[in-house]
């Protein structure tokens, strides 16, 4: 099982990089939870058959057979939701089903056993707005009120038959907190020619570091060292697009593996908050998941026994708040379905300066599985 968990973590990370490539074309800051999206679509994939299932597996990078994939997803969920002494991490799944719709017992049993996702009966047909309010309240409660109004009114209609939801919440203190007295309002370089004033935090400490060809990478661990933020900082204020071009799952894994301890790193890092919402259908279709969204071709007969279901909406919302003490992050996804060492005597090396005062890429990962829980880039800490 541990090998399978490692496999799905790597596959989720590969999907994360693919999806980042589709979402980063939008201006401004970017932040999302690939773990949340993968988990939600894995629940839909459990009911997909034929070409629909093949396309979904290819897009999501699923390679394990279903009888190993879903238990591994369950094992990762259990691992992430385990007791944590120094941080909060919680991931929850739920399925909101039309009360008069028939669902195959095998599908509902799988959702319960591997995804801890119970079926919540709602009345989409006669009262879609009440059903939407119930789902949004659940998401808000699961994310400590950080993800509000996930499902918009347009995503729920009398034709809606099933909405699959995942919510993830994370809050942790840095292993080495920044001193608030060191935080100063300084220039953050939006580009080579444009700056804004932002709150920049400062500290000097040892850390896991890597010098890339045109960027630096630094690990900022959270208390307990079970999770960490990895920051990829281009050398130039205009260097983020070039770094993103070289971002592949293989490169990212190699860069993380190359991190090595350095005794003294002078760190400058901004305080920031990001909140972003996406409708993922177009991005996923462009990655190859086409049939699932087409009522004429979608085959989710593993859910109901017939081909009446297709995905009508895929909504994701994510939030992060980074300050001197640590990080609070949350995300939720809804998929709606409708019918139809030093040498002795050598002088000490010069300290490494890691000054994140311009756009950078970052991720939060679970150190045990390697799974990327959150991924994004900061373009402007004042937005």
LINDA-V92145 format. One record per backbone hydrogen bond with DSSP energy under -0.5 kcal/mol. CO is the residue of the C=O (numbers start at 1). NH is the residue of the N-H. Records with the same first field share a line. If there is no record, write none. Layout:
CO: NH + NH
This chain:
1: 5
2: 6
3: 7
4: 8
5: 9
6: 10
7: 11
8: 12
9: 13
10: 14
11: 15
12: 16
13: 17
14: 18
15: 19
16: 20
17: 21
18: 22
19: 22 + 23
20: 24
22: 25
23: 26
30: 377
32: 34 + 375
33: 37
34: 38
35: 39
36: 40
37: 41
38: 42
39: 43
40: 44
41: 45
42: 46
44: 47
45: 48
47: 302 + 303
49: 52 + 53
50: 54
51: 55
52: 56
53: 57
54: 58
55: 59
56: 60
57: 61 + 62
65: 68 + 69
66: 70
68: 72
69: 73
70: 74
71: 75
72: 76
73: 77
74: 78
75: 79
76: 80
77: 81
79: 82
86: 173
88: 171
90: 169
92: 167
94: 165
95: 97 + 120
96: 163
97: 122
98: 101
104: 107 + 108
105: 109
106: 110
107: 111
108: 112
109: 113
110: 114 + 115
111: 115 + 117
112: 116
116: 118
118: 95 + 120
119: 121
120: 97
122: 99 + 124
123: 127
124: 128
127: 131
128: 132
129: 133
130: 134
131: 135
132: 136
133: 137
134: 138
135: 139
136: 140
137: 141
138: 142
139: 143
140: 145
141: 144
143: 146
146: 148
150: 152
152: 155
153: 156
157: 160
159: 339
161: 98
162: 337
163: 96
164: 335
165: 94
166: 333
167: 92
168: 331
169: 90
170: 329
171: 88
172: 327
173: 223
179: 182 + 183
180: 183
184: 186 + 200
186: 198
187: 189
188: 190 + 196
189: 359
194: 190 + 191
196: 188
198: 186 + 200
199: 271
200: 184
201: 269
202: 179
203: 267
205: 265
207: 262
208: 219
209: 260
210: 212 + 217
214: 235
215: 212
216: 233
217: 210
218: 220 + 231
219: 221
220: 229
221: 175 + 176
222: 225
226: 367 + 368
227: 222
228: 365
229: 220 + 231
230: 363
231: 218 + 233
232: 234 + 361
233: 216
236: 239
239: 243
240: 244
241: 245
242: 246
243: 246
244: 247
246: 248
248: 252
249: 253
250: 254
251: 255
252: 256
253: 257
254: 258
255: 259
256: 259
260: 209
262: 207
264: 352
265: 205 + 267
266: 354
267: 203
268: 356
269: 201
272: 322
274: 320
276: 318
278: 280 + 316
280: 284
281: 285
282: 286
283: 287
284: 289
285: 288
288: 290
290: 293
291: 294
292: 311
293: 295
294: 297 + 298
299: 49
300: 303 + 304
301: 305
303: 104
310: 312 + 338
313: 336
314: 280
315: 334
316: 278
317: 332
318: 276
319: 330
320: 274
321: 328
322: 272
324: 178
325: 174
326: 323
327: 172
328: 321
329: 170
330: 319
331: 168
332: 317
333: 166
334: 315 + 336
335: 164
336: 312 + 313
337: 161 + 162
338: 310
343: 346
352: 266 + 354
353: 355
354: 268 + 356
355: 357
356: 270
357: 189
359: 234
360: 378
361: 232
362: 376
363: 230
364: 373 + 374
365: 228 + 367
366: 370
371: 366 + 373
373: 35
374: 364
375: 32
376: 362
377: 30 + 379
378: 360
380: 383
